[in-house]
Amino acid sequence: MSEPIVHLIDDDEAIRTSLSFVLEMHDLPARTYASAPEFLAVAEGLTSGCVVTDVRMPEMSGLELVKRLKERGVRLPVIVITGHGDVPLAVEAMRAGVVDFIEKPFDDEVLLKSVRLALDSQAKSDRGDAERQRFERMLQTLSPRERDVLRGVVAGKMNKVIAYELGISPRTVEVYRANVMNKTQANGLSELVRIALRAGFEG
């Protein structure tokens, strides 16, 4: 994966220059944009990094940008920068999916902490997506009976209950369950259930 980039959007050139300098000085590569539409033109191809945007801009507000990104399926975490009188707008942005908002004036460390948290949250999300996709591929290798047993395991049922419901012996359930563990590469029952639930497995 390419190094995450902080996409910085502000119609004030001085602010763009200042903030990008702060980020670069702390090993956080930044790319600047003078308007939300300028960023939207390239946003759909982006898969890593985060967005830092002013909430009030002439062509398109930061809030409108968040809505457009969501419509286009762009999942980069967004941080909005807000003036003192824009807190209600920032709260609305949070409801729309923004991960944080920073009120002006702010210390450099506030921005850096927010950006690092946003990048970390995206990395965790990416790992979760990868784990879910891996599990979904493994599910394809299960036989119908193994899926039946997995459904019972995820529901928290004991082997003898699963056996009774499926009309097979508890020993056979154990065999199927061992096969499921092997095919999904889960290290234990708790991990098997956790991954299955994260993948949205319902049988």
KEKOL-658952 format. One line per 10 residues: number of its first residue (from 1); for each residue x, y, z of N, C-alpha, C, O. Coordinates in steps of 0.001 Angstrom, whole numbers, plus 500000, padded with zeros to 6 digits. Last residue first. Layout:
BEGIN
NUM	X Y Z X Y Z X Y Z X Y Z; ...;
! end
This chain:
BEGIN
203	474976 482154 507936 474674 480851 507345 474274 481028 505931 473976 480049 505247; 475711 484573 508551 474435 484162 509117 474034 482787 508595 472908 482328 508789; 478475 486630 508885 478011 485270 508597 476707 484981 509315 476608 485127 510533; 479796 489047 508932 478352 489064 508709 477778 487688 508406 476737 487570 507760; 482368 489123 509618 482112 488902 508191 480620 488902 507880 480218 488774 506724; 482117 489306 512338 482621 490475 511622 482338 490356 510121 482101 491355 509442; 481291 486694 512878 480368 487804 513112 480811 489044 512353 479983 489756 511787; 483643 485304 512205 482389 485000 511522 481398 486146 511666 480739 486529 510699; 485481 486359 514015 485667 486588 512577 484376 486358 511811 484044 487106 510891; 484324 485451 516451 484565 486877 516210 484680 487175 514721 484064 488114 514217;
193	484323 482637 516130 483054 483361 516278 483234 484842 515949 482405 485429 515254; 487113 482181 515949 486210 481735 514888 484899 482519 514935 484421 483006 513910; 487996 483142 518408 488412 483831 517183 487504 483455 516014 487163 484302 515189; 486791 481292 520098 486435 482710 520222 486820 483478 518968 486083 484352 518512; 488029 478866 519304 486596 479061 519118 486210 480540 519155 485401 480994 518346; 491148 479562 517596 490335 479049 518684 488875 479375 518427 488530 480064 517467; 492360 480417 515327 493220 479881 516381 492439 479304 517556 493012 478633 518414; 491194 479605 512057 490970 480289 513336 491805 479613 514416 491945 478390 514427; 491225 478661 509470 492510 479000 510108 492335 479799 511393 493212 480573 511776; 489136 477667 508148 489100 479109 508400 490384 479603 509066 490601 480807 509206;
183	489791 474949 508052 489593 475681 506798 489623 477204 506996 490079 477940 506121; 489934 474294 510799 491089 474107 509921 490967 474963 508659 491924 475620 508250; 487375 474816 511684 488510 475498 512306 489732 475443 511399 490464 476423 511254; 485969 472989 510091 485715 474422 509956 486887 475220 510520 487340 476186 509906; 486952 470558 511099 487167 470899 509687 487000 472403 509458 487779 473019 508731; 485984 470695 513678 487439 470681 513479 487773 471060 512033 488736 471780 511771; 483278 470488 513091 483777 471707 513711 485293 471814 513547 485821 472900 513306; 483116 467898 512086 482793 469036 511216 483374 470337 511771 483891 471172 511029; 483825 466541 514441 484628 466383 513218 484394 467567 512279 485336 468157 511751; 481763 467281 516147 483150 467611 516496 484052 467541 515270 484934 468380 515088;
173	479605 466105 514842 479660 467571 514950 481091 468011 515252 481576 468991 514688; 480227 463459 515292 480270 463952 513913 480333 465484 513897 481012 466084 513063; 479776 463379 518031 481127 463094 517532 481271 463618 516101 482317 464158 515739; 477017 463772 518180 477921 464814 518687 479352 464622 518181 480057 465599 517930; 475430 462666 515085 475989 462412 516413 476881 463576 516852 477437 464285 516014; 472529 464320 513615 473805 463599 513525 474358 463429 514932 473810 463992 515879; 470403 466093 513354 470156 464659 513213 471424 463855 512995 471419 462844 512292; 470601 468746 513859 470998 468314 512508 470776 466820 512286 470937 466326 511170; 469783 468928 516500 469072 469710 515483 469381 469239 514063 468533 469321 513174; 471676 467259 517759 470254 466937 517815 469493 467643 516692 468663 467034 516017;
163	474058 468698 517238 473890 467322 516756 472416 466944 516692 471956 466379 515701; 473596 471037 518643 473784 471102 517184 473527 469723 516579 472868 469596 515547; 473542 469899 521184 472354 470587 520677 472412 470672 519154 471425 470418 518464; 476109 468914 521452 475001 467953 521502 473696 468571 520988 472849 467874 520429; 477676 471287 521295 477772 470252 520258 476567 469316 520248 476058 468961 519185; 475737 474241 522115 476649 473150 522451 476610 472093 521350 475654 472009 520580; 475563 477441 520486 474963 476157 520871 476039 475114 521176 477110 475112 520569; 476180 479982 519562 476533 479640 520934 475970 478315 521410 475900 478076 522616; 475919 480657 516984 474737 480913 517819 474987 480538 519277 474125 480743 520131; 478263 479669 515998 478148 481124 516107 476961 481506 516989 476982 482539 517658;
153	477536 476929 515973 478638 477403 516826 478522 478907 517062 478665 479372 518194; 475520 476885 514020 475216 476516 515404 476269 477024 516376 475945 477493 517467; 477003 477619 511785 475856 478434 512184 475483 478155 513649 475172 479072 514410; 478763 475474 511655 479282 476810 511965 478154 477727 512432 478329 478515 513362; 476978 473469 510847 477641 473366 512151 478172 474728 512583 478048 475099 513750; 476308 474460 508313 475256 474225 509310 475859 474198 510714 475336 474813 511643; 478795 474381 507076 478159 475691 507295 477044 475579 508344 476856 476482 509159; 479106 471641 506943 480051 472420 507756 479492 473814 508045 479694 474358 509131; 477067 471061 505132 476959 470560 506507 477912 471303 507437 477573 471567 508591; 478032 472304 502749 476766 472734 503356 476635 472284 504815 476145 473045 505649;
143	481606 472891 503207 480483 472112 502680 479193 472621 503326 479251 473302 504350; 483676 475715 502569 482925 474858 503490 481809 474107 502772 481164 474626 501861; 484819 477497 500857 485401 476150 500873 484629 475194 501779 484891 473991 501769; 483613 479891 501276 483297 479218 500019 483816 477785 499992 483335 476955 499221; 484809 480781 503568 483456 480227 503665 483082 479444 502412 482336 478467 502473; 487142 481912 502561 487226 480619 503239 485856 479963 503363 485740 478741 503275; 486113 484325 501623 486713 483365 500668 486778 481970 501286 486505 480973 500619; 485347 485443 504040 484320 485160 503037 484842 484171 501991 484110 483295 501531; 487825 485786 505261 486890 484838 505828 485815 484456 504814 485417 483294 504730; 488905 487783 503617 489603 486499 503751 488641 485430 504266 488639 484303 503772;
133	487093 489829 504052 487207 489258 502704 487884 487891 502748 487504 486967 502028; 487624 490317 506767 486286 489914 506347 486335 489247 504972 485694 488220 504755; 490295 491140 506664 489934 489946 507421 488568 489410 506989 488380 488200 506861; 490026 493466 505176 490842 492371 504644 490495 491062 505337 490409 490011 504701; 488471 494998 506906 487958 494660 505579 488702 493464 505012 488096 492558 504440; 490260 495247 509053 488976 494576 509246 488375 494140 507922 487830 493041 507817; 492278 496734 507858 492582 495384 508342 491304 494586 508539 491256 493394 508234; 490858 499085 507367 491396 498318 506236 491707 496888 506651 491442 495945 505907; 490375 499887 509990 489245 499580 509111 489690 498730 507934 489009 497783 507543; 492966 500401 510821 492196 499339 511482 491015 498914 510625 490691 497729 510541;
123	493557 502525 509110 494368 501309 509033 493628 500136 509674 493649 499021 509154; 491718 504414 510008 491579 503874 508660 492360 502577 508504 491898 501640 507853; 492683 504940 512531 491337 504366 512408 491139 503767 511032 490477 502740 510885; 495134 506080 511866 495116 504816 512597 493756 504136 512478 493674 502916 512341; 494303 508439 510660 495050 507464 509861 495043 506096 510526 494957 505071 509849; 493074 509641 512889 492292 509349 511682 492984 508295 510826 492341 507371 510327; 495238 509939 514623 494110 509092 515025 493270 508686 513816 492812 507548 513718; 496762 511749 513116 497292 510410 513413 496192 509449 513834 496205 508279 513451; 495049 513981 513095 495422 513318 511837 495922 511903 512099 495551 510967 511391; 494979 514633 515820 493749 514287 515118 494047 513520 513830 493381 512533 513515;
113	497675 515260 516327 497022 514166 517054 495774 513692 516321 495535 512490 516210; 498023 517474 514604 498815 516258 514420 498171 515056 515104 498123 513964 514537; 496233 519369 515708 496065 518877 514338 496781 517550 514142 496216 516610 513581; 497420 519673 518212 496014 519262 518116 495738 518679 516730 495096 517637 516595; 499927 520647 517607 499828 519308 518187 498396 518772 518129 498184 517565 518013; 499481 523263 516770 499909 522256 515795 499678 520847 516319 499280 519956 515568; 496503 524607 518250 497934 524306 518284 498248 523239 517247 497398 522422 516894; 494066 526762 516693 494466 525515 517340 495981 525361 517297 496652 525910 516423; 491395 529189 516875 492768 528822 516504 493175 527548 517248 492665 527291 518339; 489324 526668 515330 490375 527683 515233 490277 528635 516423 489179 528867 516931;
103	488645 523324 516234 488199 524717 516263 489395 525668 516214 490360 525500 516960; 488211 520420 514440 489183 521228 515173 488751 522683 515084 488519 523209 513995; 486532 517307 514556 486591 518683 514094 487497 519476 515022 487543 519235 516228; 486413 513928 513219 486815 514914 514220 486626 516315 513660 486567 516501 512445; 485226 512313 511309 485823 511658 512476 486208 512651 513567 486321 512264 514731; 482005 512703 509799 483339 513237 510026 483924 512618 511301 483197 512418 512274; 479354 511903 509422 480411 510905 509313 481828 511407 509485 482773 510632 509337; 477288 513542 509976 477396 513091 508582 478555 512118 508376 478723 511571 507286; 477760 514265 512535 476627 513364 512293 476685 512791 510879 476191 511693 510622; 479826 516024 512027 480105 514795 512775 478989 513777 512549 479243 512583 512391;
93	478411 518070 510787 479389 517314 510000 479727 515995 510695 479896 514969 510036; 477020 519029 512951 476264 518444 511840 477178 517586 510966 476783 516529 510474; 479185 520059 514309 478422 518962 514916 477590 518253 513847 477476 517027 513846; 479885 522099 512574 480823 520997 512780 480125 519790 513393 480425 518646 513051; 477718 523759 512897 477970 523185 511574 478899 521978 511691 478725 520973 511003; 478090 524515 515560 476887 523756 515188 477046 523070 513823 476572 521953 513619; 480649 525891 515198 480564 524635 515944 479283 523855 515631 479355 522640 515449; 481221 528297 514013 480782 527202 513146 480620 525875 513873 480470 524836 513230; 482377 530398 515331 480924 530412 515182 480354 529241 514411 479148 529181 514172; 485142 529785 515172 484453 529808 516469 482927 529718 516326 482268 529037 517111;
83	485680 527565 512338 485819 528819 513066 484961 528792 514320 484150 527885 514508; 487059 524296 511852 485927 525198 511983 486294 526472 512733 487118 526453 513648; 487983 521644 509868 488484 522775 510637 487386 523827 510665 486849 524203 509623; 487327 518143 509955 486972 519490 509510 487547 520533 510458 487595 520340 511673; 488504 515138 508655 488593 516057 509793 488208 517434 509265 488716 517853 508225; 487579 511931 507496 487589 513378 507271 487626 514131 508601 486892 513814 509537; 488856 508895 506083 488378 509641 507247 488551 511144 507019 489537 511581 506426; 487732 507685 502916 488808 508292 503690 488224 509026 504904 487207 509708 504777; 485967 506412 501198 485895 506108 502618 487043 506700 503439 487292 506247 504556; 483777 507100 498677 485138 507395 499129 485148 507310 500650 484424 508047 501320;
73	481290 506803 497495 481918 505636 498095 483361 505838 498511 484099 504868 498684; 479935 508963 496646 480846 508341 495680 481591 507145 496249 482424 506544 495571; 478570 509747 498919 477802 509341 497732 478669 508578 496741 478197 507657 496074; 480739 510562 500497 479962 509383 500896 479166 508833 499713 479088 507620 499516; 481507 512845 499116 482448 511727 499244 481707 510443 499586 482000 509377 499044; 479261 514454 499502 479628 514021 498144 480570 512816 498193 480438 511883 497400; 479357 514871 502269 478202 514194 501672 478528 513658 500280 478126 512552 499920; 481769 516279 502476 481601 515003 503179 480461 514199 502561 480584 512992 502356; 481102 518586 501021 482156 517689 500537 482013 516313 501173 482123 515295 500488; 479270 519781 502694 478804 519285 501391 479816 518310 500802 479441 517327 500163;
63	481078 520450 504747 479956 519537 505007 479423 518938 503709 479158 517738 503631; 482735 522300 503545 483295 521029 503990 482222 519996 504243 482420 518808 503990; 481050 523779 500659 481446 523703 502067 482051 522338 502390 481909 521372 501640; 482184 525141 497670 481489 524001 498276 481973 523886 499712 483178 523895 499960; 483103 527758 497128 482492 526926 496081 481651 525779 496638 480560 525488 496147; 484008 528964 499680 483048 529592 498771 482356 528662 497769 481144 528764 497578; 483880 527232 502839 484610 527570 501619 483605 528053 500587 482457 527608 500600; 484051 526102 506017 483457 527178 505215 484359 527529 504046 485458 528054 504227; 485614 524034 506978 484181 523801 506877 483502 524870 506021 482495 524592 505370; 488596 522747 505529 487915 523854 506176 486413 523624 506002 485987 523077 504985;
53	489733 519369 505964 489089 520408 505167 488501 521519 506031 487978 521270 507117; 491666 516670 505495 491506 517777 506435 490940 518934 505623 491589 519426 504700; 491481 513192 505053 491134 514510 504509 491029 515502 505665 490392 515223 506680; 493940 510539 504713 492785 511180 505339 492599 512574 504747 493464 513070 504025; 494944 507300 503382 495173 508671 503803 493967 509225 504529 493071 508476 504917; 493860 505404 500497 494533 505536 501782 494803 507001 502085 494882 507835 501183; 492546 505514 498100 492175 504429 499013 492861 504533 500367 492484 503822 501299; 491308 507416 495380 492098 507373 496614 491599 506284 497558 490398 506144 497788; 489782 507907 493184 490885 506970 493016 491694 506763 494282 492670 506012 494272; 487967 509854 493928 487478 508488 493736 488599 507463 493573 488383 506273 493801;
43	489306 512386 494029 489011 511621 495249 488669 510160 495014 489042 509306 495819; 489752 514188 492048 490713 513081 492154 490337 512087 493260 490989 511053 493406; 487681 515967 492215 488094 515526 490878 489046 514338 490928 489141 513571 489971; 487543 516732 494857 486591 515732 494367 486997 515158 493016 486695 514006 492706; 489457 518795 494902 489747 517515 495544 488833 516417 495021 489283 515300 494769; 488047 520746 493501 489379 520338 493020 489758 518989 493621 490316 518135 492931; 485772 521098 495101 485638 520485 493776 486978 520006 493210 487039 518986 492523; 487028 522361 497389 486459 521017 497490 486276 520360 496121 486588 519178 495974; 490152 524067 496673 488692 523990 496785 488251 522535 496892 488986 521611 496541; 492874 523872 496604 492313 525200 496854 490800 525187 497015 490217 526182 497446;
33	494789 521397 498219 493765 521700 497221 493118 523028 497601 492846 523281 498775; 497855 519562 498851 496898 520645 499096 495979 520888 497898 496330 520628 496747; 499112 516851 500643 498805 517368 499307 497707 518413 499490 496736 518173 500207; 501711 515605 502786 500470 516351 502554 500348 516772 501099 501343 517017 500417; 503102 513136 504931 503032 513731 503585 501685 514394 503333 500639 513817 503630; 504352 513485 507868 503002 513205 507381 502859 513889 506013 502536 515074 505941; 506641 514144 509359 506611 512917 508534 505212 512489 508137 504908 511298 508072; 506484 516651 510391 506255 515521 511296 506016 514223 510521 505293 513333 510968; 506723 518369 508318 507784 518390 509327 507667 517227 510308 508637 516867 510975; 504281 517993 507035 505498 517453 506411 506639 517381 507424 507434 516441 507397;
23	502599 519427 508806 502426 517997 508581 503696 517360 508031 504132 516313 508509; 503583 522064 508562 503536 521396 509867 503456 519881 509696 504170 519140 510371; 503135 522493 505816 504502 522536 506355 504563 521802 507697 505478 521015 507941; 500393 522426 505690 501136 521379 504981 502583 521328 505482 503182 520255 505563; 499786 524745 507151 499418 523427 507667 500178 522302 506983 500565 521330 507631; 500896 526804 505482 501287 526651 506879 501009 525245 507397 501876 524620 508008; 499565 526456 503021 501024 526396 503092 501494 526107 504513 502375 525274 504729; 496882 526814 503795 497327 525569 503133 498825 525393 503285 499300 524312 503635; 496997 529432 504747 496683 528332 505668 497127 527000 505080 497681 526158 505786; 497569 530801 502386 498484 530904 503520 498258 529764 504515 499211 529203 505056;
13	495319 530268 500775 496629 529722 500401 497608 529737 501573 498389 528801 501741; 492188 529315 501549 493201 530291 501961 494592 529699 501723 494989 528745 502391; 490531 527227 501058 490598 528250 500016 491623 529342 500341 491899 530199 499501; 491654 523933 501633 491328 525241 502213 491466 526280 501111 492406 526227 500318; 492452 520660 502352 491595 521495 501493 491238 522793 502215 490603 522770 503270; 494739 518115 502166 494434 519353 502872 493681 520322 501957 494200 520749 500925; 495214 514883 502747 494673 515755 501702 494088 516992 502368 493067 516919 503051; 497914 513071 503629 496908 513947 504212 496473 514926 503126 497285 515714 502640; 498534 509742 502571 498712 511170 502343 497579 511934 503021 496426 511503 502993; 500267 506719 503286 499064 507551 503433 499386 509035 503282 500391 509519 503803;
3	502167 505092 500784 502193 505837 502044 500962 506736 502136 500639 507441 501179; 500496 502251 499264 501281 503474 499208 501180 504211 500540 500252 503997 501320; 500848 498814 500000 500000 500000 500000 500885 501238 500000 501917 501263 500671;
! end
